Amino acid sequence: MRSVISRLSTLLLASIIFGVLAWAQVTAQISGTVRDQSGAVLPGVEIAATQTETGIVRKVVTNETGFYVLSNLALGPYRLEATLPG
């Protein structure tokens, strides 16, 4: 009887783990620091990431240290563009 319960417990645990993994979504992140030709950081730069397969665009602005993060992106190829207003 213990052998049957042990096997059922193992099967149940494996089913739960597999189910959780099947529901997991995979996303990507792009991050970096924008600098000018002299190496100085550039705050306030708009970064646009366009997923080339769908045309969906995500935008962020660099912080005071020139750093940006585009998170929770769908997997796939992206084209990046940087624009500094002014």
N, CA, C and O of each residue as an XYZ file, in Angstrom:
344
protein
N       0.816     -1.192      0.000
C       0.000      0.000      0.000
C       0.863      1.260      0.000
O       0.555      2.233     -0.688
N       1.962      1.232      0.789
C       2.846      2.393      0.828
C       3.477      2.648     -0.535
O       3.683      3.798     -0.922
N       3.778      1.592     -1.252
C       4.373      1.727     -2.575
C       3.415      2.430     -3.531
O       3.839      3.268     -4.327
N       2.147      2.100     -3.458
C       1.142      2.730     -4.320
C       0.994      4.203     -3.963
O       0.939      5.054     -4.851
N       0.928      4.511     -2.666
C       0.802      5.905     -2.226
C       2.042      6.691     -2.628
O       1.935      7.834     -3.072
N       3.203      6.095     -2.478
C       4.448      6.755     -2.867
C       4.465      7.060     -4.360
O       4.860      8.152     -4.768
N       4.045      6.117     -5.162
C       4.022      6.330     -6.615
C       3.001      7.396     -7.000
O       3.268      8.234     -7.860
N       1.834      7.361     -6.362
C       0.812      8.372     -6.653
C       1.277      9.761     -6.233
O       1.031     10.740     -6.937
N       1.947      9.849     -5.089
C       2.479     11.133     -4.629
C       3.520     11.671     -5.604
O       3.523     12.857     -5.932
N       4.396     10.795     -6.060
C       5.417     11.198     -7.026
C       4.783     11.652     -8.332
O       5.200     12.654     -8.914
N       3.785     10.923     -8.790
C       3.089     11.285    -10.021
C       2.373     12.621     -9.874
O       2.400     13.440    -10.793
N       1.734     12.850     -8.730
C       1.039     14.107     -8.485
C       2.024     15.269     -8.461
O       1.774     16.310     -9.069
N       3.133     15.096     -7.768
C       4.152     16.139     -7.700
C       4.720     16.444     -9.083
O       4.888     17.610     -9.439
N       5.013     15.418     -9.856
C       5.532     15.620    -11.214
C       4.508     16.344    -12.082
O       4.875     17.192    -12.895
N       3.240     16.020    -11.917
C       2.184     16.681    -12.695
C       2.088     18.157    -12.344
O       1.918     19.001    -13.224
N       2.197     18.467    -11.059
C       2.138     19.869    -10.629
C       3.321     20.643    -11.188
O       3.149     21.737    -11.726
N       4.512     20.089    -11.066
C       5.711     20.771    -11.572
C       5.623     20.970    -13.078
O       5.926     22.055    -13.574
N       5.214     19.944    -13.811
C       5.096     20.067    -15.260
C       4.051     21.111    -15.628
O       4.249     21.887    -16.563
N       2.945     21.134    -14.902
C       1.892     22.113    -15.176
C       2.364     23.537    -14.967
O       2.053     24.424    -15.763
N       3.113     23.760    -13.901
C       3.646     25.101    -13.634
C       4.618     25.508    -14.734
O       4.570     26.641    -15.213
N       5.489     24.607    -15.132
C       6.445     24.923    -16.196
C       5.744     25.183    -17.521
O       6.183     26.030    -18.299
N       4.673     24.472    -17.782
C       3.943     24.668    -19.035
C       3.287     26.042    -19.078
O       3.142     26.621    -20.155
N       2.888     26.572    -17.926
C       2.245     27.888    -17.871
C       3.260     29.030    -17.856
O       2.892     30.182    -18.084
N       4.515     28.730    -17.595
C       5.532     29.772    -17.524
C       5.693     30.452    -18.877
O       5.679     29.807    -19.926
N       5.844     31.762    -18.825
C       6.060     32.514    -20.055
C       7.501     32.998    -20.079
O       8.047     33.420    -19.059
N       8.095     32.932    -21.233
C       9.472     33.369    -21.383
C       9.463     34.764    -21.989
O       8.822     35.007    -23.011
N      10.183     35.677    -21.345
C      10.295     37.034    -21.864
C      11.765     37.419    -21.934
O      12.638     36.731    -21.405
N      12.009     38.525    -22.594
C      13.377     39.008    -22.764
C      13.510     40.401    -22.169
O      12.521     41.056    -21.841
N      14.757     40.835    -22.039
C      15.048     42.173    -21.536
C      16.214     42.747    -22.323
O      17.174     42.043    -22.634
N      16.120     44.023    -22.638
C      17.217     44.744    -23.282
C      17.561     45.900    -22.362
O      16.676     46.640    -21.933
N      18.840     46.061    -22.057
C      19.259     47.174    -21.207
C      20.619     47.667    -21.673
O      21.350     46.965    -22.370
N      20.939     48.887    -21.272
C      22.231     49.435    -21.643
C      22.402     50.854    -21.159
O      21.531     51.407    -20.488
N      23.519     51.430    -21.501
C      23.831     52.817    -21.167
C      24.165     53.544    -22.458
O      24.968     53.068    -23.262
N      23.542     54.700    -22.651
C      23.782     55.492    -23.857
C      24.869     56.516    -23.553
O      24.807     57.236    -22.557
N      25.865     56.565    -24.434
C      26.992     57.496    -24.286
C      27.227     58.230    -25.600
O      26.905     57.725    -26.675
N      27.793     59.427    -25.495
C      28.153     60.158    -26.709
C      29.546     59.719    -27.163
O      30.141     58.809    -26.585
N      30.059     60.384    -28.213
C      31.352     59.977    -28.785
C      32.513     60.143    -27.818
O      33.526     59.453    -27.938
N      32.372     61.062    -26.851
C      33.451     61.262    -25.879
C      33.360     60.297    -24.701
O      34.263     60.244    -23.866
N      32.261     59.527    -24.634
C      32.083     58.578    -23.543
C      31.203     59.088    -22.419
O      30.940     58.363    -21.460
N      30.739     60.338    -22.525
C      29.857     60.894    -21.493
C      28.466     60.274    -21.607
O      27.975     60.022    -22.707
N      27.837     60.030    -20.453
C      26.495     59.441    -20.466
C      25.479     60.473    -20.937
O      25.664     61.677    -20.758
N      24.393     59.974    -21.547
C      23.358     60.851    -22.088
C      22.008     60.563    -21.431
O      21.346     59.587    -21.783
N      21.596     61.402    -20.481
C      20.256     61.250    -19.914
C      19.207     61.810    -20.861
O      19.510     62.665    -21.693
N      17.973     61.330    -20.736
C      16.863     61.871    -21.516
C      16.780     61.388    -22.948
O      16.039     61.965    -23.744
N      17.512     60.352    -23.300
C      17.459     59.798    -24.653
C      16.287     58.823    -24.733
O      16.134     57.954    -23.875
N      15.459     58.973    -25.774
C      14.357     58.031    -25.973
C      14.882     56.814    -26.724
O      15.474     56.940    -27.796
N      14.660     55.643    -26.153
C      15.042     54.381    -26.773
C      13.769     53.693    -27.246
O      12.861     53.452    -26.451
N      13.698     53.380    -28.528
C      12.545     52.675    -29.095
C      13.011     51.314    -29.589
O      13.942     51.213    -30.388
N      12.352     50.273    -29.104
C      12.642     48.902    -29.534
C      11.453     48.409    -30.339
O      10.343     48.296    -29.817
N      11.687     48.115    -31.615
C      10.629     47.623    -32.496
C      10.861     46.148    -32.768
O      11.910     45.754    -33.278
N       9.866     45.334    -32.420
C       9.973     43.908    -32.735
C       9.762     43.771    -34.237
O       8.688     44.092    -34.745
N      10.768     43.302    -34.941
C      10.740     43.318    -36.404
C       9.704     42.379    -36.994
O       9.253     42.594    -38.118
N       9.317     41.344    -36.263
C       8.331     40.399    -36.792
C       6.899     40.912    -36.679
O       6.048     40.565    -37.498
N       6.627     41.749    -35.653
C       5.253     42.209    -35.408
C       5.066     43.705    -35.586
O       3.941     44.168    -35.772
N       6.150     44.469    -35.531
C       6.053     45.923    -35.620
C       5.686     46.591    -34.306
O       5.534     47.812    -34.265
N       5.540     45.825    -33.231
C       5.205     46.394    -31.926
C       6.398     47.189    -31.406
O       7.534     46.717    -31.437
N       6.121     48.418    -30.922
C       7.175     49.318    -30.457
C       7.031     49.534    -28.953
O       5.933     49.788    -28.457
N       8.143     49.432    -28.236
C       8.196     49.771    -26.811
C       9.214     50.877    -26.651
O      10.291     50.824    -27.244
N       8.877     51.900    -25.836
C       9.773     53.038    -25.650
C      10.068     53.267    -24.174
O       9.215     53.060    -23.311
N      11.293     53.698    -23.908
C      11.707     54.140    -22.577
C      12.640     55.329    -22.758
O      13.109     55.601    -23.864
N      12.904     56.035    -21.662
C      13.827     57.171    -21.678
C      14.961     56.866    -20.707
O      14.726     56.352    -19.614
N      16.190     57.182    -21.106
C      17.335     56.933    -20.237
C      17.257     57.808    -18.989
O      16.753     58.931    -19.029
N      17.769     57.268    -17.875
C      17.763     58.026    -16.625
C      18.963     58.970    -16.568
O      19.649     59.176    -17.570
N      19.210     59.543    -15.384
C      20.282     60.539    -15.250
C      21.673     59.963    -15.474
O      22.623     60.716    -15.688
N      21.809     58.645    -15.429
C      23.110     58.018    -15.700
C      23.176     57.424    -17.103
O      24.114     56.696    -17.430
N      22.172     57.737    -17.939
C      22.143     57.234    -19.305
C      21.673     55.796    -19.438
O      21.741     55.216    -20.522
N      21.194     55.216    -18.337
C      20.800     53.806    -18.314
C      19.337     53.643    -18.703
O      18.502     54.491    -18.389
N      19.035     52.549    -19.388
C      17.657     52.209    -19.746
C      17.443     50.708    -19.619
O      18.384     49.919    -19.710
N      16.172     50.327    -19.406
C      15.784     48.914    -19.350
C      14.451     48.763    -20.059
O      13.485     49.458    -19.742
N      14.404     47.866    -21.007
C      13.153     47.438    -21.642
C      12.933     46.006    -21.174
O      13.635     45.095    -21.614
N      11.959     45.799    -20.279
C      11.750     44.463    -19.729
C      10.430     43.871    -20.208
O       9.599     44.557    -20.802
N      10.263     42.602    -19.938
C       9.054     41.854    -20.321
C       8.765     41.936    -21.819
O       7.616     42.103    -22.228
N       9.796     41.820    -22.618
C       9.643     41.832    -24.074
C       9.365     40.419    -24.577
O       9.916     39.444    -24.066
N       8.514     40.327    -25.574
C       8.302     39.037    -26.229
C       9.604     38.630    -26.919
O      10.363     39.484    -27.378
N       9.852     37.348    -26.987
C      11.065     36.871    -27.648
C      11.021     37.184    -29.133
O       9.952     37.174    -29.743
N      12.170     37.460    -29.710
C      12.259     37.728    -31.132
C      13.275     38.813    -31.414
O      13.846     39.393    -30.490
N      13.503     39.090    -32.690
C      14.468     40.125    -33.069
C      13.875     41.528    -32.890
O      12.681     41.741    -33.103
N      14.733     42.480    -32.494
C      14.323     43.866    -32.286
C      15.262     44.811    -33.021
O      16.440     44.511    -33.215
N      14.723     45.955    -33.426
C      15.526     47.052    -33.978
C      15.482     48.173    -32.944
O      14.402     48.582    -32.518
N      16.649     48.671    -32.537
C      16.720     49.741    -31.546
C      17.021     51.064    -32.219
O      17.835     51.140    -33.139
N      16.346     52.117    -31.739
C      16.612     53.472    -32.203
C      16.736     54.373    -30.989
O      15.966     54.247    -30.037
N      17.699     55.278    -31.018
C      17.901     56.235    -29.935
C      17.708     57.640    -30.483
O      18.260     57.990    -31.526
N      16.912     58.452    -29.767
C      16.640     59.822    -30.187
C      16.856     60.749    -29.004
O      16.294     60.537    -27.930
N      17.675     61.782    -29.201
C      17.906     62.781    -28.163
C      17.194     64.062    -28.569
O      17.588     64.697    -29.547
N      16.152     64.459    -27.839
C      15.423     65.679    -28.197
C      16.314     66.915    -28.089
O      17.225     66.978    -27.263
N      16.027     67.886    -28.940
C      16.743     69.160    -28.873
C      17.729     69.239    -29.914
O      18.436     70.241    -30.021
